Amino acid sequence: MTWALICEGIEKRLGGKPILRALDLTVAPGEVVSLLGASGSGKTTLLRGIAGLNHPDAGRIILNGVEVFGHSRLIPAEKRQIGMVFQDYALWPHMTVAGNLGFALATQRLPAAETAARITHALDVTRLGPLRDRLPQALSGGQQQRVAIARCLAARPQLMLFDEPLSNLDAALREDLRTEMMDLVRQEGITVIYVTHDQAEAMAVSDRIAVMRDGEIAQLDTPETLYNEPATPFVASFIGGFSLLQGMGEGGTFHVEGWCLSLPAASGPHVLVIRPEDARPAADHPATRLIAKVRSAAYQGRCWRLTVDIAGQIIRLDWPGPARPGDWLEFSLPPDRCRLLATDPAPILKPA
C-alpha cells in the first residue's frame, strides 16, 4: 500500500520528560485517523510535529513518499502542503471571509484566475458563498469554523490536521458541524488527522482511531474493533461507557468475590469488560448470572441507566425497567459478548 503519511520512531522530550516514545503511525490516502487521548498523552505534540510547528528529537516523517523530517532532512512547515484547523479558528479579524482565504493562498504565488477559482470552490462547498464579504466578527462560531476549513481546502493540502476543532461550540452545533465537516473532507478525498479527547467524537468521524497513552499508541483500530475488541483494560476504560469487573481466572472460569462465571479465563488476574447494553435478565444466561445492589438509577428514555455494586465494585448497566437504590438486581451477560483481559499493570480508569 502507498501511505499518505508515515511516522517512524517519533520521539520527543520536553524538560527532560518523554512526550512521544518511539511512536509509529501510518495513514492511508483519503483516510480519517483520530488521535484520541487524555491531556498529556502526546496527541497534540505529534500533530504539531507532523505539521512542522515543532521538531521531534528522533524519527522520520514521510508525507506522500517525501521525507519532510529525518536525520538529514527538514522541510519547513510552510512547504509541507499541510492544512491545519485550530479550535480558535485563527482568522484575520480585519479581513473578509474571501480575504482570509486569499491571504492563505498568497504564498503559493498562483495566477489571479486560479486564486479566484479556488476561493469560489472552497466557499461553495462549505456553503459560505453568500458570506464572502463579511468580516469574521459578523459570523457565528459555526460559520467561523467553516471559514477555517474553507481556507485549508482552498490551499489544496496533501493532509489536513484538525486540533480539537469543535471544542468551542455548543453540543448541538458541534454535532451538526462535525457531520458537515467529515462529509466535506471525504467528498474532497482529503487525508485527515483529527485530534480529540472526546471518545464519541472520535467514534463518529474516524476510519481508524489511535488511542494514545503516555506518548505511545495503545491501540490503533477501527471504531468497531475498538468497541468490540479493546486490546487492554486501559483502552476499554478510555473508550467510555464500559465497566471493568476485576477478578481471577482459574480452571476456565472467572471468579469475582464468590461468584463463578463460566468463561474461558486463563489463570491469573483479569478484568471482565461489561458494556451497559449487554445486561440481560438472569434467566437468559445462567452461566454468567450475577447479583448486584443498585446504587443509583437515571431514566435515559430507551432504558434506565443503573449504577450497581458487586462486592464493592461499581459498574453501569442499561436496564429495561426502573429500580430503586438499595434494590437487589439479578442479571446475566451474553457469553459471546464477554471480553476478558489480563490485568493492566497501570491503574484502570474508574467509571464516573
Residue pairs with C-beta under 8 A, 6 or more apart in sequence:
1 28
2 29
2 65
3 26
3 27
3 28
3 29
3 62
4 27
4 28
4 29
4 30
4 31
4 63
4 64
4 158
4 159
4 191
5 25
5 26
5 27
5 50
5 61
5 62
5 63
5 64
5 159
5 191
5 193
6 25
6 26
6 27
6 60
6 61
6 62
7 23
7 24
7 25
7 26
7 46
7 50
7 59
7 60
7 61
7 62
8 24
8 59
8 60
8 61
8 62
9 22
9 23
9 24
9 58
9 59
9 60
10 20
10 22
10 23
10 24
10 25
10 46
10 49
10 56
10 58
10 59
10 61
11 18
11 20
11 21
11 22
11 23
11 56
11 57
11 58
11 59
12 18
12 19
12 20
12 42
12 45
12 49
12 54
12 56
12 57
12 215
13 19
13 57
14 45
18 215
19 42
19 45
19 215
20 42
20 45
20 46
20 49
20 56
20 215
21 214
21 215
21 216
22 58
22 59
22 216
23 42
23 46
23 59
23 215
23 216
23 217
24 217
25 33
25 46
25 210
25 217
25 220
27 33
27 191
27 193
28 191
29 64
29 189
29 191
30 186
30 189
30 190
30 191
31 191
31 192
31 207
31 208
32 182
32 185
32 186
32 191
32 192
32 194
32 205
32 206
32 207
32 208
33 192
33 193
33 194
33 206
33 207
33 208
33 209
33 210
33 220
34 193
34 194
34 195
34 196
34 201
34 202
34 205
34 206
34 208
34 209
34 210
35 43
35 46
35 47
35 193
35 194
35 195
35 196
35 210
35 212
36 43
36 196
36 197
36 199
36 202
36 209
36 210
36 211
36 212
36 238
37 43
37 197
37 211
37 212
37 213
37 238
38 197
38 213
38 238
39 197
41 212
41 213
41 214
41 215
42 212
42 214
42 215
42 216
43 195
43 197
43 212
44 163
44 195
45 54
46 212
47 161
47 163
47 193
47 195
48 54
49 55
49 56
49 61
49 69
50 61
50 82
50 159
50 161
50 193
51 77
51 80
51 82
51 84
51 161
52 68
52 69
52 75
52 76
52 77
52 78
52 80
52 82
53 77
55 69
55 74
56 69
59 69
59 70
60 67
60 69
60 70
60 71
61 67
61 68
61 69
61 70
62 68
63 80
63 81
63 82
63 158
63 159
64 158
66 75
67 73
67 75
68 74
68 75
68 80
69 75
78 107
80 158
80 159
81 155
81 156
81 157
81 158
81 159
82 157
82 158
82 159
82 160
82 161
83 151
83 152
83 153
83 155
83 157
83 159
83 160
83 161
84 152
84 160
84 161
84 162
84 163
85 145
85 148
85 149
85 152
85 160
85 161
85 162
85 163
85 165
86 148
86 163
86 165
87 163
87 164
87 165
87 166
87 167
87 168
88 168
89 136
89 144
89 145
89 147
89 148
90 148
91 100
91 136
91 144
91 147
91 148
91 151
92 99
92 100
92 103
92 136
93 135
93 136
93 137
94 135
95 103
95 135
95 136
96 132
96 133
96 134
96 135
97 123
97 128
97 131
97 132
97 133
97 134
97 135
97 136
97 139
97 147
97 150
98 119
98 123
98 132
98 133
100 136
100 147
100 151
101 118
101 119
101 122
101 123
101 147
101 150
101 151
101 154
102 115
102 119
104 151
104 152
104 154
104 155
105 115
105 118
105 119
105 154
105 155
108 155
110 118
118 154
118 155
118 156
119 132
119 154
120 129
121 153
121 154
122 150
122 151
122 153
122 154
123 129
123 131
123 132
123 150
125 150
125 153
125 184
125 187
125 188
126 146
126 147
126 149
126 150
126 153
126 184
127 146
128 143
128 146
128 147
128 150
131 139
131 143
136 144
136 147
139 147
141 168
141 169
141 173
142 169
142 173
142 176
142 177
145 165
145 166
145 169
145 177
146 177
146 180
148 165
149 165
149 181
149 184
152 160
153 184
153 188
153 190
157 190
158 191
159 190
159 191
159 192
159 193
160 185
160 190
160 191
160 192
160 193
161 192
161 193
161 195
162 181
162 192
162 193
162 194
162 195
163 195
164 195
164 196
164 197
165 181
165 194
166 174
166 177
166 178
166 201
169 177
174 201
178 201
178 204
178 205
179 204
181 205
182 204
182 205
185 192
194 202
194 205
194 206
196 202
199 238
199 239
199 240
200 240
202 209
202 223
203 209
203 223
203 226
203 227
206 222
206 223
207 222
208 220
208 221
208 222
208 223
209 220
209 221
209 222
209 223
209 226
210 217
210 219
210 220
211 217
211 218
211 219
211 220
211 226
211 234
211 235
211 238
211 239
212 218
213 234
213 238
218 231
218 232
218 234
218 235
219 226
219 230
219 231
219 232
219 235
221 229
221 231
226 235
226 239
227 239
228 339
229 339
230 236
230 239
230 242
230 273
230 339
230 341
231 341
232 341
232 344
233 244
233 271
233 273
233 341
233 343
233 344
233 348
234 344
234 346
234 348
234 349
236 242
236 244
236 271
236 273
236 339
236 341
237 244
237 348
237 349
237 350
238 349
241 275
241 276
241 316
242 273
242 274
242 275
242 276
243 273
243 274
243 276
243 314
243 315
243 316
243 351
244 271
244 272
244 273
244 274
244 315
244 348
245 256
245 271
245 272
245 274
245 310
245 313
245 315
246 256
246 269
246 270
246 271
246 272
246 313
246 343
246 348
247 254
247 255
247 256
247 257
247 269
247 270
247 271
247 272
248 254
248 255
248 256
248 265
248 267
248 268
248 269
248 270
249 255
249 265
249 266
249 267
249 268
249 269
249 270
249 340
250 265
250 267
251 267
252 262
252 263
252 264
252 265
253 260
253 261
253 262
253 263
253 265
254 260
254 261
254 263
254 265
254 270
254 272
254 340
255 261
256 272
256 290
256 310
256 311
256 313
257 310
257 311
257 312
257 313
258 311
259 290
259 291
259 310
259 311
261 272
261 287
261 288
261 290
261 333
261 338
262 287
262 288
262 335
263 272
263 288
263 335
263 338
263 340
264 340
265 340
266 342
268 342
268 343
269 342
269 343
270 340
270 341
270 342
270 343
271 340
271 341
271 343
271 344
271 348
272 338
272 339
272 340
273 338
273 339
273 340
273 341
274 315
274 316
274 317
274 333
274 338
275 337
276 305
276 316
276 317
276 318
277 318
278 333
278 334
278 337
279 317
279 318
279 319
279 331
279 332
279 333
280 331
280 332
280 333
280 334
281 330
281 331
281 332
282 289
282 291
282 330
282 331
282 332
283 332
284 332
284 334
285 332
285 333
285 334
285 335
286 332
287 332
287 335
288 332
288 333
288 334
288 335
288 338
289 330
289 331
289 332
290 310
290 330
290 331
290 332
290 333
291 310
291 328
291 329
291 330
292 308
292 309
292 310
292 315
292 317
292 328
292 329
292 331
293 308
293 309
293 326
293 327
293 328
293 329
294 306
294 307
294 308
294 309
294 323
294 324
294 325
294 326
294 327
294 328
294 329
295 306
295 307
295 308
295 309
295 314
295 325
296 306
296 307
296 325
297 304
297 305
297 306
297 307
297 322
297 323
297 324
297 325
298 304
298 305
299 305
299 322
300 318
303 318
303 319
303 320
304 318
304 319
304 320
304 321
304 322
304 323
305 316
305 317
305 318
305 319
306 316
306 317
306 318
306 319
306 323
306 329
307 314
307 315
307 316
307 351
308 314
308 315
308 316
308 317
308 329
314 350
314 351
315 351
316 351
317 329
317 331
319 329
319 331
323 329
